[in-house]
Amino acid sequence: MNNYNAEAVAHSIASRLWTEHSLDAIDDIFTDDVEYRDIAFKMSFNGKSEVQTYLDSVIGSMPDFKEEIDEVLDIGPGIIVTKWHYGGTYVADAERHNVWLPGVSVIHMRGDKVSLNHDFYSGQAFLDAIGQGHHDVDSFNQLLESAAGQA
């Protein structure tokens, strides 16, 4: 028997974190040692504080970021798969780009909290949407790291 409701977990992540930007919800949703991966951009975040930093950076570049759930599958003991789409206005260097893309998450539960969340979507489609399609994911990550080092 599960200690969670798959629909409630998926909608809590989408609404509380990504749409309402209620970052204090991290404590309610994730285990202390959560592993969160953005597969498209080959980024991994371990623990609540790293997830907080990641969410802050995403919302910082897309202040109106939101996520909507299309489908939730509770596929086995402690494993949820969600199909979703996300979007918002990506803001960089006074330019604005509308982004609206689909994705899938694989979520592992420990009790009633998320212990692993892997997000899958097209990194290249995101780069195209923000006018950076001439970069591949690796070179874009290097560009971001370089910019962060100069800040």
C-alpha positions in Angstrom: 0.0 0.0 0.0 1.3 3.4 -1.0 1.7 6.2 1.6 1.0 8.8 -1.1 -1.5 9.8 -3.8 0.3 10.0 -7.2 -2.1 12.7 -8.5 -1.6 14.8 -5.5 2.2 14.5 -5.6 2.3 15.4 -9.3 -0.1 18.3 -8.9 1.7 19.6 -5.8 5.0 19.7 -7.7 3.4 21.4 -10.7 1.3 23.9 -8.8 3.1 24.7 -5.5 6.7 24.7 -6.9 6.6 25.5 -10.5 3.4 27.6 -10.9 2.9 29.3 -7.6 6.7 29.5 -7.0 6.1 28.5 -3.3 9.7 27.3 -2.8 9.1 26.7 0.9 7.1 23.7 -0.4 10.4 21.9 -0.9 10.3 20.8 2.7 6.8 19.3 2.2 7.5 17.5 -1.1 11.0 16.2 -1.0 13.1 14.0 1.2 16.2 15.7 2.7 18.5 13.7 0.4 16.4 14.1 -2.7 18.1 13.6 -6.1 16.7 15.9 -8.7 18.0 15.7 -12.3 17.4 17.8 -15.4 18.3 15.2 -18.0 18.1 17.6 -20.9 20.9 19.9 -19.6 22.8 17.1 -17.8 22.4 18.8 -14.4 22.0 17.0 -11.1 21.0 18.5 -7.7 21.3 16.6 -4.5 19.5 17.6 -1.3 16.9 20.2 -0.7 19.3 23.2 -0.7 20.6 22.4 -4.2 17.1 21.9 -5.5 16.2 25.3 -4.0 19.1 26.9 -5.8 18.1 25.3 -9.1 14.4 26.3 -8.7 15.5 29.9 -7.8 17.6 30.0 -11.0 14.8 28.7 -13.2 12.3 31.1 -11.8 14.8 33.9 -12.0 15.1 33.5 -15.7 11.4 32.8 -16.3 9.5 34.7 -13.6 6.1 33.6 -15.0 7.2 29.9 -15.2 4.3 27.5 -14.8 3.8 23.7 -15.3 0.6 21.9 -16.1 0.1 18.2 -15.6 -1.3 16.2 -18.6 -1.2 12.7 -17.2 -0.1 10.9 -14.1 0.7 7.2 -13.9 1.3 5.3 -10.6 3.3 2.5 -12.2 4.4 0.5 -9.2 5.4 0.6 -5.6 6.9 4.1 -5.1 7.2 5.1 -8.8 5.2 7.8 -10.5 5.5 9.0 -14.1 4.1 12.3 -15.1 3.5 13.8 -18.5 3.5 17.6 -18.4 4.2 20.8 -20.3 5.8 23.9 -19.0 6.3 27.5 -20.1 6.8 31.1 -19.4 8.7 34.0 -20.7 12.5 33.5 -20.7 14.2 36.8 -19.9 17.9 37.4 -20.7 19.7 40.6 -21.7 16.4 42.5 -22.0 15.2 40.0 -24.6 12.0 38.0 -24.0 11.2 34.6 -25.5 8.0 32.7 -25.0 8.6 29.0 -24.1 6.0 26.2 -24.0 7.4 22.7 -24.1 6.3 19.2 -23.1 8.2 16.8 -20.8 8.0 13.7 -18.7 9.2 13.1 -15.1 10.1 9.9 -13.3 9.5 10.2 -9.6 10.5 7.8 -6.8 8.7 8.1 -3.5 10.0 7.3 -0.1 7.0 7.2 2.2 5.0 10.3 1.2 7.9 12.3 -0.1 9.8 12.5 -3.4 13.3 11.0 -3.1 14.2 11.1 -6.8 12.8 13.3 -9.6 14.2 13.1 -13.2 12.9 15.5 -15.7 13.1 14.6 -19.4 12.4 17.2 -22.2 14.1 18.5 -25.3 17.0 20.7 -24.4 17.5 21.6 -28.0 13.8 22.7 -28.3 14.3 24.9 -25.3 17.4 26.5 -26.8 15.6 27.0 -30.1 12.7 28.7 -28.2 15.0 31.2 -26.4 16.9 32.0 -29.6 20.0 30.0 -28.7 19.5 27.1 -31.1 23.0 27.6 -32.5 24.3 26.2 -29.3 24.2 22.5 -28.4 23.4 21.6 -24.8 27.1 21.2 -23.7 28.2 24.5 -25.2 25.2 26.3 -23.7 26.0 24.8 -20.3 29.6 26.1 -20.7 28.2 29.5 -21.6 26.0 29.5 -18.5 29.0 28.4 -16.3 31.2 31.2 -17.8 28.5 33.8 -17.2 28.0 32.6 -13.6 31.8 32.9 -13.0 31.8 36.5 -14.2 28.9 37.5 -12.0 
